[in-house]
Amino acid sequence: MPKRTLQGLVVSDKQAKTVVVRVDRRFTHPIYKKTIRRSKNYHAHDENNEFKPGDTVWIEESKPISKLKRWTVVRGDQKKTA
């Protein structure tokens, strides 16, 4: 079975070799038929501490690395700073 891959936005990089990624999803409410946005935070392993808050990254599930980390950063687009 292939590993799941999610796209999200880096919210925090305060921990060593870890980034917190917010993943947003949209779905239709089963009764009211309105589109709802929900978000969830994932702790992901960032070996080189290269991603900063505001960067868009893709994370992939992996074996447990620590108590909270079950995802690793696969690739990302770093935010342009002017």
Secondary structure as the mmCIF struct_conf table of DSSP 4:
data_model
#
loop_
_struct_conf.conf_type_id
_struct_conf.id
_struct_conf.beg_label_comp_id
_struct_conf.beg_label_asym_id
_struct_conf.beg_label_seq_id
_struct_conf.end_label_comp_id
_struct_conf.end_label_asym_id
_struct_conf.end_label_seq_id
HELX_LH_PP_P HELX_LH_PP_P1 PRO A 2 ARG A 4
STRN STRN1 THR A 5 SER A 12
BEND BEND1 GLN A 15 GLN A 15
TURN_TY1_P TURN_TY1_P1 ALA A 16 LYS A 17
STRN STRN2 THR A 18 THR A 28
TURN_TY1_P TURN_TY1_P2 PRO A 30 TYR A 32
STRN STRN3 THR A 35 HIS A 45
TURN_TY1_P TURN_TY1_P3 GLU A 47 ASN A 48
TURN_TY1_P TURN_TY1_P4 PRO A 53 GLY A 54
STRN STRN4 THR A 56 GLU A 61
BEND BEND2 LYS A 63 LYS A 63
BEND BEND3 SER A 66 LEU A 68
STRN STRN5 TRP A 71 ASP A 77
HELX_LH_PP_P HELX_LH_PP_P2 GLN A 78 LYS A 80
#
